[in-house]
Each structure stands twice: as C-alpha cells, then as structure tokens.
Amino acid sequence: MRIVSLLPSATEIVFALGRGDDLVGVTFECDHPPAARSRRIVSTSALPEGLTPSEIDAEVAGRMAQGEDLYRLDEGALAELDPDVILTQDLCAVCAVAVDDVAAALAHLGCRAQVVTLDPSTLDDVLGSIGTVGAALDATAEAASVVTGLRDRLADLDRRVTGAAAPPVMVLEWTDPAFSAGHWVPDLVAAAGGSPVLADPGADSRRRSWDEVAGADAEVVVVAPCGFHLDAAGDMAGGLVAAGRLPAGAQVWAVDADAYVVRPGPRLVDGAELLGAILHPDRVGPPDPGRARRVV
C-alpha cells in the first residue's frame, strides 16, 4: 500500500500505526517523527516566507477573499507516487490543501486513490480518527491498541487531577490578532484539570478583541500559536506580556503548539499531560522545559 498524507497529524498517525514504511508522500510541515522528513513533499505553502503573525493573518484573509490557494499541490509528484490512499481534511482551509482541490487533481491525473477525509472537532473525535485511518490502512488492530493506550493515559491523568481545584485557563491559538481556543483544545484543558475560559469547545477558534483577552477571568494563560514551536511561542508570549495585553496576575506559559496542542494526532495526549503538569505540578510532576516555558 502506498500512502500520501496531506496533514502533519495524519503523518503522525500513520507512523503510530507502524505503517511508516508505506508512507511515500507528505507535506512540507510534516516533521514528526523525524523519519517523515525523508519522504517526498507533495504539498507546500503558497504564502511568502518570513511573515509576522499579523502579516500571515492579512495574507490568509486576502487570499481566501479572492478565492486563491493557500497551498500548492505538486500534481507531478502525486502522479509519480501513484498512491493507494490519500489522507486529508476538510476541517480548516488554513491547515491543508482543500479536499476539493485534491479530488480535482486526482480526476485530472486519472488516479483512483482512496481519499480519507479526517475532520475531528473534539478530543474524542481525534481518537476516533485514528481508528478511521487504521481501517483505511488495514491496521484496525494496531489502531485499537494505540487508542486504548491513549485512553489509558487520559484515565491516569484524570485520576491524578481529580479533586484538585480547576483553575480558569485561557489558550491563545494566535497572537496578532488574538484567537481563542476551539475544537479539541478546551477538551485538553479539561482533561488536564483546568476550566477553559474564552473557549469554544468543538467549534472553530475565534478572533477576540484585546479587551476580551485582558478582561478574561483566567489564572493561567497558555500561548500556543498554530504553526509555531516553543521558541517562537515564547517570544510571542513575552511580547504580549510586555504590551500588557493579558489578564493581570495570570501565570503565562508558552507551549510548543505544533507538537502538543493544534495537530489532531496522538500527541494531543502528551499535550493534555503537559497542561496537567502546568496546572497541577504537585500531582502530575513539573512540566518538561523542552515542551513548555513559563514567561510570567
């Protein structure tokens, strides 16, 4: 079986199921596990490099308003790879090649690959999507084993934090402009023993005014900008603190968002455990400084 993944999270799922050797094509963002970097890149960003968060937001908004693509699909590479299965999504136009574009490319190429569309909105949906991928890859038993292991870890985390006070937590998924957390991120906060505020569980992340952000009743703020790792998240969090844009007196943490918060794959459970360590270090243990950094 020849597999192409158009999502970093799907790439992680393929490797978690032990099918990494069958993965022949990935996106430019697929960086975990490191072996993914050796696969052929079939999808790249259409955005210029080196943009600030504000410039990225403006560029994305402008392109979407004009009906322009945010990603480029390499049809030549796709034709040469001749995949049996393509893993994609229809959840977020900013996150990957649009599923309609994938279908059009396959029709143009005469490729009859099975297209598996993953659209999880909650943490439970994410775990279910592992089973969906497993079914498509003839790895149903492997998927069931992976999901069982992840659910066991969530149950253990729940035992550790049960009975502790649940501090109000705000997660920012973008910093200029501000976007509050949606989809599965509030589930991560709840699983970690926190109470999500300024959040939209199961729905799209939402643009917020800085007055809303500064006035939120949050004791902990987690800055986890989509598309960025820890160092960049730390810089952005520090800038927000310096500008006085976050709730007064709140703890402020920067987190490696791509690894533990925004990609709907197996490492979201790592993210729940990481948030648990931030919120309840006495019960879960201190957070790994390579994954999260306290700013204030």
N, C-alpha and C positions, 0 to 999 in steps of 0.2 A: 504494500500500500504506500502511495506517495502522498504526503500531506503538505499543504501550504497553509500557514497561519498568517492572517492579516491583523492579528491582535497580540500584543505582548502577553496578556493574561492567558490567551489560548495556547500560546507557545509554552508557557509555564505548565499548563495543564497537560499538554502532550508529554513533556518530559516527566512530570509527576506520575503519569500512567506507564512509564517505561517505554514509550514509543518514540523517543528522540531520534533514534536511528532512521525512522521513516519520515522525519520532517525534512523536507527539501527546500522550502521557501519560507521566508519570514519578512517582517518589516524592519525598517531602519531603527525602530525603537526597541526591538526585541534584544534585551541584554541580560536576561536571566533564564536559565543558568548560563554561565559563560560560553558553553558549547553552542548556544544559539547564534553566537556571533559568526560561526563558521558556515552558516547556511546562506544560500543565495538570497539577496534582498530583492523583493518584488514590489515593495511599496515604499515610497519616500514622501517627505513633506513638500508641499508646494510653497511654503512660507519662506521668506528670506531668513538667513541665519543671523544670530546676534541681536534679536529684538528684545526689548524690555517687556515685562508683563503687560504694561499699558499698550505698547505698540502691537504686541501679539493680539490683544483683545480687539484693537481697532482693525487690524488686518483681517482677523477672522470675521468680524462683523461685516466689514466691507465686502469680502469675498462671498459670504453667504447671501448678502443682499443682492449681489449681482449674479448669483447662481453659479459662481466659479468654484472649482475644486480646491479642497484643502490638501489633498493627497494625490500623488501620481502613481498609477498602477502600471508596472512595466509589463505590457502585454507580450513582448518578445520573450522575456524571462518566463512568464507564465506558460506560454506555448511550449518552450523548450523543456520545462519541468514536467509538463503533462500530468498534473495532479489527479489523484482519485478523489480526494477530499479537500475542500477549502473551508477553513474556519474563519468566520467573520461576525459582524454585529450590525444591529440596526438601532442601537440604543442612543448613540451620541454622534452627531455629524462631525464633531470636532475631534473624535478619538480615532477614527479609522476610515478607510475607503468606504463610501456608501454602498450598501448592498445592491442597489440598482445598478451602480457602475460595475460591480463585479459581475452581475448577471449579463449586462450588455457586453462586457469583454469576453465572457465565455461564449456567448452566442456568436460574436464576431469571429472568435477563434475556432468555433466548432468543437469546443471542449465540453465533455459531458460529466465533468466532476460533480460530485455531490457537494452542495453548498450547505453548510451547517451554520445557522444564524443563532448567536448567543445574545440574549437581551436580559440579563439579570437586573432586578431592581432592588433586591434585598439580600442580606447575607444568606438567608436560606435559599434564595434563587441561585446565588453563586455556587453553593454546594450542589444544587440540583444540576447546574450546567456542567459540572464535572461528570456526572452520570450521562448527560447528553453527549458529551464528547466521547466518553467511553463506549457508548452504544454505536457511534459512528465509526469508531476505530477498532471494533471487535475486541474491546478491552473492558467489557462490562464488569467482570470480577475485579479487575485492577481498580476500576473507578470506585466500586463499592468499598474496597479496602481503604482507599485514600480518604473517602468521605467519612468512613467510620473513624479513622484515626483523627481527622479534623474535628469531628463532633465530640470525640472523647476529650480532646484538648480543651474545647469550649466548655464542656461539662466540668472539667477540672478547674478551669478559670472561674466558673460560676461558683463552685464550692469555696474557692479562696476568698472571693469578694462578697459573698452573701453575708448580710448582717452589718456590713460597713456602710457608713453614710455615703450617699451618692452625690458627689459634688457636681454642680452645673458646669457643663463643658461646652465650649463653642469651638468648632473646627472650621477653619477658613481654607477653602479649596483653591482660592485665587486671591491675590493681594492688590491688584490695581487694574480694574476696580475690585471691590470686595465681593466674593461669592461665598455664601454659607453652604454647609454640607447638605447633601441629599443622598438619594439612592441607599446604599448599604452602610454608609459612614455612620449615621445615627445608631445603627444596629451594633457597630463596633464599639461605640461609646457605651451603650447599654450593657453589652457583654463584658466590658471592662469594669463595670461597677460605677458608671457615671450617669448623669442625667443630661441628655442632649438639649441644648438651647439654641435658638435661632437656626433650627434644623427642619428639614422636610423629609422624613423617612419615606423611602420608596419612590420619591419624586425627584425631578431634576434639581441640581444645585441652583441656588437663586442669587441674583445680584442684590446686594444690600447697600444702603447708604452708610456712610461712616458714622452718622449719628446713631443708626440702629446698632452698629457694631460696638461703638463705645458705650452705649447705654444698655447693652445686653447684661443680664444677670448671670455672668459667668465667673466662676472662681478659677477656672483653668481655660486657657486659650491654646489651641493646637494649630500651628501654621503648617499646612500640608499642601502646598501649591501643586496642582496637577502638572505632571511633566517634569518635575524637578526632584533632585535628590537632596541629601541632608545639608551640604554646604550652602547651596543656593537658598534652601528654605530658611536656614539660619540667618543669612544676610537679609532676606526679606522680612523675617520676623523682627530683627534688630531695627530695620528701618521703620516698621510700624510702631515699635515701642518709642523710638526717638521722636516720631511725629505725634505721639500722644493719641493714637487712633484706636487703642484697645482699652477694654474696661479697666478702670483704676483698681490697683491692688491685686489683679489677677496674676497667677503664675502663667508664664508664656513659654511654650515649648515649640521647637522646630522638629519636624519629623521627616524622614525620607519618604515622601509621599508615593513615589512610583513603586517603591518596594513594598510598602505596608498599608497603604490607605486607598489609593484610587484605582488600582488594577484589580478587576474582579476575578482573582485566581486563588490558589491555595494559600498564598502568603497573607491573605487578609486575616487568617487566624493568628499568624505572627503579629499582625497589626493590633488585633484585639488584646493579645498578651502584652504587647508593648504599651498600649494605652493603660492596661491594668497596672503595669509597673509604674507608670507615671502617676496614676491616681492613687494607688494603694501599694507603695513600695514595701510597707511593713508586712503585707500579706503575700505579695507576688514576687517581691525582690526588686532591686533597683533597675531602672532601665539601662539597656546597653548604650553607652555613649556613642557607639558607631551607628546607632539607629535613631536616636533622639537626643536633643540637646536643649537644656534649659537656658532660656535667654534672660528671663527675669524671675 
